[in-house]
Amino acid sequence: MTWDTLPTSSTHSTFSDKLMMFHITALTGASVSHYGTSMGSSPRREHRRKL
């Protein structure tokens, strides 16, 4: 079996725009969630605003 790693000359889109937007939105949401979780579980208080 050979690996076909070269770009194709096709002008037809392989994936739909809705699928790509879903993945981008899901990855963005996951990254924001990870930042929120890490800030909430951090024992350091430097990032929080003093009242």
C-alpha positions as CSV (number, residue, x, y, z in Angstrom):
1,M,0.0,0.0,0.0
2,T,1.4,3.4,-0.9
3,W,0.7,6.6,0.9
4,D,-0.8,9.4,-1.2
5,T,0.5,12.6,0.6
6,L,0.4,15.0,-2.3
7,P,-2.4,17.6,-2.6
8,T,-5.0,16.8,-5.1
9,S,-6.0,19.0,-8.1
10,S,-9.6,18.6,-7.2
11,T,-11.7,21.8,-6.8
12,H,-14.5,20.0,-5.0
13,S,-14.6,20.6,-1.2
14,T,-14.0,17.3,0.7
15,F,-15.8,18.5,3.9
16,S,-18.9,20.6,4.2
17,D,-18.8,24.1,5.6
18,K,-21.2,23.1,8.4
19,L,-19.0,20.3,9.5
20,M,-15.9,22.5,9.5
21,M,-17.8,25.2,11.5
22,F,-19.0,22.5,14.0
23,H,-15.4,21.3,14.6
24,I,-14.0,24.8,15.0
25,T,-16.8,25.8,17.4
26,A,-16.3,22.6,19.4
27,L,-12.6,23.1,19.7
28,T,-13.0,26.7,20.7
29,G,-15.5,25.8,23.3
30,A,-13.3,23.0,24.7
31,S,-10.3,25.4,24.9
32,V,-12.3,28.0,26.8
33,S,-13.6,25.3,29.1
34,H,-10.1,24.1,29.8
35,Y,-8.9,27.6,30.7
36,G,-11.9,28.1,33.0
37,T,-11.3,24.8,34.7
38,S,-7.6,25.5,35.2
39,M,-8.3,29.0,36.6
40,G,-10.9,27.6,39.0
41,S,-8.7,24.8,40.3
42,S,-5.5,26.9,40.6
43,P,-4.5,27.5,44.2
44,R,-2.8,30.8,43.3
45,R,-5.0,33.9,43.8
46,E,-3.0,36.3,41.6
47,H,-5.4,36.0,38.7
48,R,-8.5,36.9,40.7
49,R,-9.6,40.4,41.4
50,K,-9.4,41.6,45.0
51,L,-12.7,43.0,46.4
